[in-house]
Amino acid sequence: QVQLVESGGGLVQAGDSLGLSCAASGRTFSSYTMGWFRQAPGKEREFVGAISWSDGITYYGDSVKGRFTISRDNAKNTVYLQMNSLKPEDTAVYYCAAAARRWTSISGNRNTYGYWGQGTQVTVAS
C-alpha cells in the first residue's frame, strides 16, 4: 500500500513558477513509477508527466512539455513537479499518482496508476 500526500499548490500569476511535492509512504518507493495528473473543473483528468522507477526517465504531456519538470528523490520518498512559465490554462487540481504495481514501465495512461494523492489546487491568474 502506498499513501501519497501532495503539497505546494497555491495562487500565482501567469509567467510565474511553482513547485509541487508529493511525499510517499513505505519502503518501496524507489520501485514505483510515479506520475502527475491534473483536473480542471468540468474536464477529464489529464496526464501531466511521469518518471520511471528504474532510470529516472521522464515523459510529459504535450501541453506542459518544455515548461514542467518531474524529478524524484528516493532517499526522501518524494517526487517533485517544477512548473515554469505558468499559464491560466494550467489552473487545476494536481494529483500525484503511483503505479498500481511495482516495477511498472513509465506510462501516461491513467489506468496504470493505482494510488492517488488527495490533490492540491494550482490557480494561475492572468
Rosetta constraint file for C-alpha pairs under 8 A:
AtomPair CA 1 CA 26 HARMONIC 7.62 0.50
AtomPair CA 2 CA 24 HARMONIC 6.56 0.50
AtomPair CA 2 CA 25 HARMONIC 5.70 0.50
AtomPair CA 2 CA 26 HARMONIC 6.37 0.50
AtomPair CA 2 CA 98 HARMONIC 7.55 0.50
AtomPair CA 2 CA 115 HARMONIC 6.40 0.50
AtomPair CA 3 CA 24 HARMONIC 5.57 0.50
AtomPair CA 3 CA 25 HARMONIC 5.25 0.50
AtomPair CA 3 CA 26 HARMONIC 7.85 0.50
AtomPair CA 3 CA 115 HARMONIC 7.04 0.50
AtomPair CA 3 CA 116 HARMONIC 7.49 0.50
AtomPair CA 3 CA 117 HARMONIC 7.07 0.50
AtomPair CA 4 CA 22 HARMONIC 6.30 0.50
AtomPair CA 4 CA 23 HARMONIC 5.66 0.50
AtomPair CA 4 CA 24 HARMONIC 4.64 0.50
AtomPair CA 4 CA 25 HARMONIC 6.67 0.50
AtomPair CA 4 CA 96 HARMONIC 6.99 0.50
AtomPair CA 4 CA 97 HARMONIC 7.38 0.50
AtomPair CA 4 CA 115 HARMONIC 7.45 0.50
AtomPair CA 4 CA 116 HARMONIC 6.31 0.50
AtomPair CA 4 CA 117 HARMONIC 4.62 0.50
AtomPair CA 4 CA 118 HARMONIC 7.63 0.50
AtomPair CA 5 CA 22 HARMONIC 5.35 0.50
AtomPair CA 5 CA 23 HARMONIC 5.26 0.50
AtomPair CA 5 CA 24 HARMONIC 6.62 0.50
AtomPair CA 5 CA 96 HARMONIC 7.74 0.50
AtomPair CA 5 CA 117 HARMONIC 5.28 0.50
AtomPair CA 5 CA 118 HARMONIC 6.65 0.50
AtomPair CA 5 CA 119 HARMONIC 7.81 0.50
AtomPair CA 6 CA 20 HARMONIC 6.99 0.50
AtomPair CA 6 CA 21 HARMONIC 5.55 0.50
AtomPair CA 6 CA 22 HARMONIC 4.26 0.50
AtomPair CA 6 CA 23 HARMONIC 6.48 0.50
AtomPair CA 6 CA 95 HARMONIC 7.25 0.50
AtomPair CA 6 CA 96 HARMONIC 6.59 0.50
AtomPair CA 6 CA 117 HARMONIC 6.30 0.50
AtomPair CA 6 CA 118 HARMONIC 7.06 0.50
AtomPair CA 6 CA 119 HARMONIC 6.18 0.50
AtomPair CA 6 CA 120 HARMONIC 6.18 0.50
AtomPair CA 7 CA 20 HARMONIC 5.77 0.50
AtomPair CA 7 CA 21 HARMONIC 5.28 0.50
AtomPair CA 7 CA 22 HARMONIC 6.37 0.50
AtomPair CA 7 CA 120 HARMONIC 6.36 0.50
AtomPair CA 8 CA 18 HARMONIC 7.62 0.50
AtomPair CA 8 CA 19 HARMONIC 6.13 0.50
AtomPair CA 8 CA 20 HARMONIC 4.58 0.50
AtomPair CA 8 CA 21 HARMONIC 6.22 0.50
AtomPair CA 8 CA 120 HARMONIC 7.34 0.50
AtomPair CA 9 CA 18 HARMONIC 7.60 0.50
AtomPair CA 9 CA 19 HARMONIC 7.62 0.50
AtomPair CA 9 CA 20 HARMONIC 6.32 0.50
AtomPair CA 9 CA 120 HARMONIC 5.37 0.50
AtomPair CA 9 CA 121 HARMONIC 5.26 0.50
AtomPair CA 9 CA 122 HARMONIC 4.97 0.50
AtomPair CA 9 CA 123 HARMONIC 7.99 0.50
AtomPair CA 10 CA 121 HARMONIC 6.20 0.50
AtomPair CA 10 CA 122 HARMONIC 5.06 0.50
AtomPair CA 10 CA 123 HARMONIC 6.16 0.50
AtomPair CA 11 CA 122 HARMONIC 6.14 0.50
AtomPair CA 11 CA 123 HARMONIC 4.73 0.50
AtomPair CA 11 CA 124 HARMONIC 5.93 0.50
AtomPair CA 11 CA 125 HARMONIC 7.25 0.50
AtomPair CA 12 CA 16 HARMONIC 6.33 0.50
AtomPair CA 12 CA 17 HARMONIC 7.78 0.50
AtomPair CA 12 CA 18 HARMONIC 7.72 0.50
AtomPair CA 12 CA 122 HARMONIC 7.90 0.50
AtomPair CA 12 CA 123 HARMONIC 6.31 0.50
AtomPair CA 12 CA 124 HARMONIC 5.03 0.50
AtomPair CA 12 CA 125 HARMONIC 6.17 0.50
AtomPair CA 13 CA 86 HARMONIC 7.61 0.50
AtomPair CA 13 CA 124 HARMONIC 5.33 0.50
AtomPair CA 13 CA 125 HARMONIC 4.77 0.50
AtomPair CA 13 CA 126 HARMONIC 6.18 0.50
AtomPair CA 14 CA 85 HARMONIC 6.99 0.50
AtomPair CA 14 CA 86 HARMONIC 5.31 0.50
AtomPair CA 14 CA 87 HARMONIC 4.99 0.50
AtomPair CA 14 CA 88 HARMONIC 6.22 0.50
AtomPair CA 14 CA 124 HARMONIC 5.72 0.50
AtomPair CA 14 CA 125 HARMONIC 5.74 0.50
AtomPair CA 14 CA 126 HARMONIC 5.29 0.50
AtomPair CA 15 CA 84 HARMONIC 7.14 0.50
AtomPair CA 15 CA 85 HARMONIC 4.24 0.50
AtomPair CA 15 CA 86 HARMONIC 4.88 0.50
AtomPair CA 15 CA 87 HARMONIC 6.40 0.50
AtomPair CA 16 CA 84 HARMONIC 6.31 0.50
AtomPair CA 16 CA 85 HARMONIC 5.57 0.50
AtomPair CA 16 CA 86 HARMONIC 5.60 0.50
AtomPair CA 17 CA 82 HARMONIC 7.47 0.50
AtomPair CA 17 CA 83 HARMONIC 5.43 0.50
AtomPair CA 17 CA 84 HARMONIC 4.30 0.50
AtomPair CA 17 CA 85 HARMONIC 6.05 0.50
AtomPair CA 17 CA 86 HARMONIC 6.23 0.50
AtomPair CA 18 CA 82 HARMONIC 6.16 0.50
AtomPair CA 18 CA 83 HARMONIC 5.22 0.50
AtomPair CA 18 CA 84 HARMONIC 6.62 0.50
AtomPair CA 19 CA 80 HARMONIC 7.08 0.50
AtomPair CA 19 CA 81 HARMONIC 5.67 0.50
AtomPair CA 19 CA 82 HARMONIC 4.42 0.50
AtomPair CA 19 CA 83 HARMONIC 5.90 0.50
AtomPair CA 20 CA 80 HARMONIC 5.65 0.50
AtomPair CA 20 CA 81 HARMONIC 5.02 0.50
AtomPair CA 20 CA 82 HARMONIC 6.38 0.50
AtomPair CA 21 CA 78 HARMONIC 6.74 0.50
AtomPair CA 21 CA 79 HARMONIC 5.93 0.50
AtomPair CA 21 CA 80 HARMONIC 4.57 0.50
AtomPair CA 21 CA 81 HARMONIC 6.43 0.50
AtomPair CA 22 CA 78 HARMONIC 5.43 0.50
AtomPair CA 22 CA 79 HARMONIC 5.22 0.50
AtomPair CA 22 CA 80 HARMONIC 6.25 0.50
AtomPair CA 22 CA 96 HARMONIC 6.30 0.50
AtomPair CA 22 CA 117 HARMONIC 7.99 0.50
AtomPair CA 23 CA 76 HARMONIC 7.84 0.50
AtomPair CA 23 CA 77 HARMONIC 5.91 0.50
AtomPair CA 23 CA 78 HARMONIC 4.53 0.50
AtomPair CA 23 CA 79 HARMONIC 6.75 0.50
AtomPair CA 24 CA 29 HARMONIC 6.88 0.50
AtomPair CA 24 CA 77 HARMONIC 5.37 0.50
AtomPair CA 24 CA 78 HARMONIC 6.04 0.50
AtomPair CA 25 CA 29 HARMONIC 7.44 0.50
AtomPair CA 25 CA 77 HARMONIC 7.04 0.50
AtomPair CA 28 CA 32 HARMONIC 7.32 0.50
AtomPair CA 29 CA 74 HARMONIC 6.64 0.50
AtomPair CA 29 CA 77 HARMONIC 5.85 0.50
AtomPair CA 30 CA 53 HARMONIC 5.84 0.50
AtomPair CA 30 CA 54 HARMONIC 7.86 0.50
AtomPair CA 30 CA 74 HARMONIC 5.41 0.50
AtomPair CA 30 CA 77 HARMONIC 7.44 0.50
AtomPair CA 31 CA 53 HARMONIC 5.12 0.50
AtomPair CA 31 CA 54 HARMONIC 7.08 0.50
AtomPair CA 31 CA 102 HARMONIC 5.35 0.50
AtomPair CA 31 CA 103 HARMONIC 5.39 0.50
AtomPair CA 32 CA 52 HARMONIC 7.29 0.50
AtomPair CA 32 CA 53 HARMONIC 5.02 0.50
AtomPair CA 32 CA 98 HARMONIC 6.22 0.50
AtomPair CA 32 CA 99 HARMONIC 5.94 0.50
AtomPair CA 32 CA 101 HARMONIC 7.11 0.50
AtomPair CA 32 CA 102 HARMONIC 4.96 0.50
AtomPair CA 32 CA 103 HARMONIC 5.84 0.50
AtomPair CA 32 CA 104 HARMONIC 6.78 0.50
AtomPair CA 33 CA 50 HARMONIC 7.17 0.50
AtomPair CA 33 CA 51 HARMONIC 5.86 0.50
AtomPair CA 33 CA 52 HARMONIC 4.48 0.50
AtomPair CA 33 CA 53 HARMONIC 4.49 0.50
AtomPair CA 33 CA 54 HARMONIC 7.96 0.50
AtomPair CA 33 CA 98 HARMONIC 6.06 0.50
AtomPair CA 33 CA 99 HARMONIC 5.50 0.50
AtomPair CA 33 CA 102 HARMONIC 7.43 0.50
AtomPair CA 33 CA 103 HARMONIC 6.99 0.50
AtomPair CA 33 CA 104 HARMONIC 6.12 0.50
AtomPair CA 33 CA 105 HARMONIC 6.82 0.50
AtomPair CA 33 CA 106 HARMONIC 6.02 0.50
AtomPair CA 34 CA 50 HARMONIC 5.54 0.50
AtomPair CA 34 CA 51 HARMONIC 5.44 0.50
AtomPair CA 34 CA 52 HARMONIC 6.54 0.50
AtomPair CA 34 CA 53 HARMONIC 7.30 0.50
AtomPair CA 34 CA 79 HARMONIC 7.39 0.50
AtomPair CA 34 CA 96 HARMONIC 7.43 0.50
AtomPair CA 34 CA 97 HARMONIC 5.74 0.50
AtomPair CA 34 CA 98 HARMONIC 4.61 0.50
AtomPair CA 34 CA 99 HARMONIC 6.21 0.50
AtomPair CA 34 CA 106 HARMONIC 7.98 0.50
AtomPair CA 35 CA 47 HARMONIC 7.95 0.50
AtomPair CA 35 CA 48 HARMONIC 7.56 0.50
AtomPair CA 35 CA 49 HARMONIC 5.69 0.50
AtomPair CA 35 CA 50 HARMONIC 3.99 0.50
AtomPair CA 35 CA 51 HARMONIC 6.36 0.50
AtomPair CA 35 CA 96 HARMONIC 5.90 0.50
AtomPair CA 35 CA 97 HARMONIC 5.00 0.50
AtomPair CA 35 CA 98 HARMONIC 6.23 0.50
AtomPair CA 35 CA 99 HARMONIC 7.76 0.50
AtomPair CA 35 CA 108 HARMONIC 7.76 0.50
AtomPair CA 35 CA 113 HARMONIC 7.78 0.50
AtomPair CA 36 CA 47 HARMONIC 6.55 0.50
AtomPair CA 36 CA 48 HARMONIC 5.34 0.50
AtomPair CA 36 CA 49 HARMONIC 5.34 0.50
AtomPair CA 36 CA 50 HARMONIC 6.13 0.50
AtomPair CA 36 CA 81 HARMONIC 7.70 0.50
AtomPair CA 36 CA 94 HARMONIC 6.95 0.50
AtomPair CA 36 CA 95 HARMONIC 5.63 0.50
AtomPair CA 36 CA 96 HARMONIC 4.68 0.50
AtomPair CA 36 CA 97 HARMONIC 6.02 0.50
AtomPair CA 37 CA 45 HARMONIC 6.49 0.50
AtomPair CA 37 CA 46 HARMONIC 5.42 0.50
AtomPair CA 37 CA 47 HARMONIC 4.54 0.50
AtomPair CA 37 CA 48 HARMONIC 4.91 0.50
AtomPair CA 37 CA 49 HARMONIC 7.01 0.50
AtomPair CA 37 CA 94 HARMONIC 5.78 0.50
AtomPair CA 37 CA 95 HARMONIC 5.11 0.50
AtomPair CA 37 CA 96 HARMONIC 6.49 0.50
AtomPair CA 37 CA 97 HARMONIC 7.55 0.50
AtomPair CA 38 CA 45 HARMONIC 5.52 0.50
AtomPair CA 38 CA 46 HARMONIC 5.23 0.50
AtomPair CA 38 CA 47 HARMONIC 6.61 0.50
AtomPair CA 38 CA 48 HARMONIC 6.64 0.50
AtomPair CA 38 CA 92 HARMONIC 5.81 0.50
AtomPair CA 38 CA 93 HARMONIC 5.40 0.50
AtomPair CA 38 CA 94 HARMONIC 4.27 0.50
AtomPair CA 38 CA 95 HARMONIC 5.77 0.50
AtomPair CA 39 CA 43 HARMONIC 6.29 0.50
AtomPair CA 39 CA 44 HARMONIC 6.13 0.50
AtomPair CA 39 CA 45 HARMONIC 4.42 0.50
AtomPair CA 39 CA 46 HARMONIC 6.05 0.50
AtomPair CA 39 CA 92 HARMONIC 5.17 0.50
AtomPair CA 39 CA 93 HARMONIC 5.28 0.50
AtomPair CA 39 CA 94 HARMONIC 6.59 0.50
AtomPair CA 40 CA 44 HARMONIC 7.40 0.50
AtomPair CA 40 CA 45 HARMONIC 7.43 0.50
AtomPair CA 40 CA 91 HARMONIC 6.57 0.50
AtomPair CA 40 CA 92 HARMONIC 4.27 0.50
AtomPair CA 40 CA 93 HARMONIC 6.33 0.50
AtomPair CA 41 CA 92 HARMONIC 7.25 0.50
AtomPair CA 47 CA 60 HARMONIC 7.72 0.50
AtomPair CA 47 CA 61 HARMONIC 5.93 0.50
AtomPair CA 47 CA 108 HARMONIC 5.93 0.50
AtomPair CA 47 CA 109 HARMONIC 7.49 0.50
AtomPair CA 47 CA 110 HARMONIC 7.20 0.50
AtomPair CA 48 CA 60 HARMONIC 5.80 0.50
AtomPair CA 48 CA 61 HARMONIC 5.01 0.50
AtomPair CA 48 CA 63 HARMONIC 7.84 0.50
AtomPair CA 48 CA 64 HARMONIC 6.70 0.50
AtomPair CA 48 CA 108 HARMONIC 8.00 0.50
AtomPair CA 49 CA 58 HARMONIC 7.13 0.50
AtomPair CA 49 CA 59 HARMONIC 5.42 0.50
AtomPair CA 49 CA 60 HARMONIC 4.06 0.50
AtomPair CA 49 CA 61 HARMONIC 5.78 0.50
AtomPair CA 49 CA 70 HARMONIC 7.00 0.50
AtomPair CA 49 CA 108 HARMONIC 6.90 0.50
AtomPair CA 50 CA 58 HARMONIC 5.58 0.50
AtomPair CA 50 CA 59 HARMONIC 5.33 0.50
AtomPair CA 50 CA 60 HARMONIC 6.53 0.50
AtomPair CA 50 CA 70 HARMONIC 6.89 0.50
AtomPair CA 50 CA 106 HARMONIC 6.61 0.50
AtomPair CA 50 CA 107 HARMONIC 6.87 0.50
AtomPair CA 50 CA 108 HARMONIC 6.89 0.50
AtomPair CA 51 CA 56 HARMONIC 5.64 0.50
AtomPair CA 51 CA 57 HARMONIC 5.56 0.50
AtomPair CA 51 CA 58 HARMONIC 4.42 0.50
AtomPair CA 51 CA 59 HARMONIC 6.57 0.50
AtomPair CA 51 CA 70 HARMONIC 6.64 0.50
AtomPair CA 51 CA 71 HARMONIC 6.97 0.50
AtomPair CA 51 CA 72 HARMONIC 7.70 0.50
AtomPair CA 51 CA 106 HARMONIC 6.46 0.50
AtomPair CA 52 CA 56 HARMONIC 5.04 0.50
AtomPair CA 52 CA 57 HARMONIC 5.32 0.50
AtomPair CA 52 CA 58 HARMONIC 6.47 0.50
AtomPair CA 52 CA 104 HARMONIC 7.92 0.50
AtomPair CA 52 CA 105 HARMONIC 6.50 0.50
AtomPair CA 52 CA 106 HARMONIC 5.01 0.50
AtomPair CA 53 CA 103 HARMONIC 6.51 0.50
AtomPair CA 53 CA 104 HARMONIC 7.55 0.50
AtomPair CA 53 CA 105 HARMONIC 7.71 0.50
AtomPair CA 53 CA 106 HARMONIC 7.81 0.50
AtomPair CA 54 CA 103 HARMONIC 7.48 0.50
AtomPair CA 56 CA 71 HARMONIC 7.59 0.50
AtomPair CA 56 CA 72 HARMONIC 7.75 0.50
AtomPair CA 57 CA 106 HARMONIC 7.80 0.50
AtomPair CA 58 CA 70 HARMONIC 6.91 0.50
AtomPair CA 58 CA 106 HARMONIC 7.77 0.50
AtomPair CA 59 CA 106 HARMONIC 7.56 0.50
AtomPair CA 59 CA 107 HARMONIC 7.71 0.50
AtomPair CA 59 CA 108 HARMONIC 7.63 0.50
AtomPair CA 60 CA 64 HARMONIC 6.71 0.50
AtomPair CA 60 CA 65 HARMONIC 5.61 0.50
AtomPair CA 60 CA 108 HARMONIC 7.85 0.50
AtomPair CA 61 CA 65 HARMONIC 6.08 0.50
AtomPair CA 61 CA 108 HARMONIC 7.73 0.50
AtomPair CA 64 CA 68 HARMONIC 5.64 0.50
AtomPair CA 67 CA 83 HARMONIC 6.17 0.50
AtomPair CA 67 CA 84 HARMONIC 5.15 0.50
AtomPair CA 67 CA 85 HARMONIC 6.23 0.50
AtomPair CA 67 CA 86 HARMONIC 7.82 0.50
AtomPair CA 68 CA 81 HARMONIC 6.81 0.50
AtomPair CA 68 CA 82 HARMONIC 5.52 0.50
AtomPair CA 68 CA 83 HARMONIC 4.48 0.50
AtomPair CA 68 CA 84 HARMONIC 5.98 0.50
AtomPair CA 69 CA 81 HARMONIC 5.73 0.50
AtomPair CA 69 CA 82 HARMONIC 5.07 0.50
AtomPair CA 69 CA 83 HARMONIC 6.60 0.50
AtomPair CA 70 CA 79 HARMONIC 7.24 0.50
AtomPair CA 70 CA 80 HARMONIC 5.55 0.50
AtomPair CA 70 CA 81 HARMONIC 4.67 0.50
AtomPair CA 70 CA 82 HARMONIC 6.36 0.50
AtomPair CA 71 CA 79 HARMONIC 5.81 0.50
AtomPair CA 71 CA 80 HARMONIC 5.22 0.50
AtomPair CA 71 CA 81 HARMONIC 6.72 0.50
AtomPair CA 72 CA 77 HARMONIC 7.78 0.50
AtomPair CA 72 CA 78 HARMONIC 5.78 0.50
AtomPair CA 72 CA 79 HARMONIC 4.16 0.50
AtomPair CA 72 CA 80 HARMONIC 5.92 0.50
AtomPair CA 73 CA 77 HARMONIC 6.11 0.50
AtomPair CA 73 CA 78 HARMONIC 5.40 0.50
AtomPair CA 73 CA 79 HARMONIC 6.30 0.50
AtomPair CA 74 CA 78 HARMONIC 6.40 0.50
AtomPair CA 86 CA 90 HARMONIC 6.48 0.50
AtomPair CA 86 CA 124 HARMONIC 6.79 0.50
AtomPair CA 87 CA 91 HARMONIC 7.60 0.50
AtomPair CA 87 CA 124 HARMONIC 6.15 0.50
AtomPair CA 87 CA 125 HARMONIC 7.86 0.50
AtomPair CA 87 CA 126 HARMONIC 7.48 0.50
AtomPair CA 88 CA 123 HARMONIC 7.32 0.50
AtomPair CA 88 CA 124 HARMONIC 4.67 0.50
AtomPair CA 88 CA 125 HARMONIC 5.73 0.50
AtomPair CA 88 CA 126 HARMONIC 5.85 0.50
AtomPair CA 89 CA 124 HARMONIC 7.55 0.50
AtomPair CA 90 CA 122 HARMONIC 7.62 0.50
AtomPair CA 90 CA 123 HARMONIC 7.44 0.50
AtomPair CA 90 CA 124 HARMONIC 6.68 0.50
AtomPair CA 91 CA 121 HARMONIC 7.79 0.50
AtomPair CA 91 CA 122 HARMONIC 5.43 0.50
AtomPair CA 91 CA 123 HARMONIC 4.55 0.50
AtomPair CA 91 CA 124 HARMONIC 5.43 0.50
AtomPair CA 92 CA 121 HARMONIC 6.04 0.50
AtomPair CA 92 CA 122 HARMONIC 5.55 0.50
AtomPair CA 92 CA 123 HARMONIC 6.59 0.50
AtomPair CA 93 CA 119 HARMONIC 5.80 0.50
AtomPair CA 93 CA 120 HARMONIC 5.33 0.50
AtomPair CA 93 CA 121 HARMONIC 4.33 0.50
AtomPair CA 93 CA 122 HARMONIC 6.01 0.50
AtomPair CA 94 CA 119 HARMONIC 5.23 0.50
AtomPair CA 94 CA 120 HARMONIC 5.26 0.50
AtomPair CA 94 CA 121 HARMONIC 6.19 0.50
AtomPair CA 94 CA 122 HARMONIC 6.96 0.50
AtomPair CA 95 CA 116 HARMONIC 6.74 0.50
AtomPair CA 95 CA 117 HARMONIC 5.81 0.50
AtomPair CA 95 CA 118 HARMONIC 6.74 0.50
AtomPair CA 95 CA 119 HARMONIC 4.45 0.50
AtomPair CA 95 CA 120 HARMONIC 6.67 0.50
AtomPair CA 96 CA 116 HARMONIC 5.86 0.50
AtomPair CA 96 CA 117 HARMONIC 5.37 0.50
AtomPair CA 96 CA 119 HARMONIC 6.99 0.50
AtomPair CA 97 CA 113 HARMONIC 6.02 0.50
AtomPair CA 97 CA 114 HARMONIC 7.22 0.50
AtomPair CA 97 CA 115 HARMONIC 5.41 0.50
AtomPair CA 97 CA 116 HARMONIC 4.48 0.50
AtomPair CA 97 CA 117 HARMONIC 6.37 0.50
AtomPair CA 98 CA 113 HARMONIC 5.40 0.50
AtomPair CA 98 CA 114 HARMONIC 6.25 0.50
AtomPair CA 98 CA 115 HARMONIC 5.05 0.50
AtomPair CA 98 CA 116 HARMONIC 6.60 0.50
AtomPair CA 99 CA 104 HARMONIC 6.64 0.50
AtomPair CA 99 CA 112 HARMONIC 5.59 0.50
AtomPair CA 99 CA 113 HARMONIC 3.92 0.50
AtomPair CA 99 CA 114 HARMONIC 5.44 0.50
AtomPair CA 99 CA 115 HARMONIC 6.61 0.50
AtomPair CA 100 CA 112 HARMONIC 6.17 0.50
AtomPair CA 100 CA 113 HARMONIC 4.85 0.50
AtomPair CA 100 CA 114 HARMONIC 3.84 0.50
AtomPair CA 100 CA 115 HARMONIC 6.30 0.50
AtomPair CA 101 CA 114 HARMONIC 7.61 0.50
AtomPair CA 107 CA 112 HARMONIC 6.85 0.50
AtomPair CA 108 CA 112 HARMONIC 7.80 0.50
AtomPair CA 109 CA 113 HARMONIC 7.74 0.50
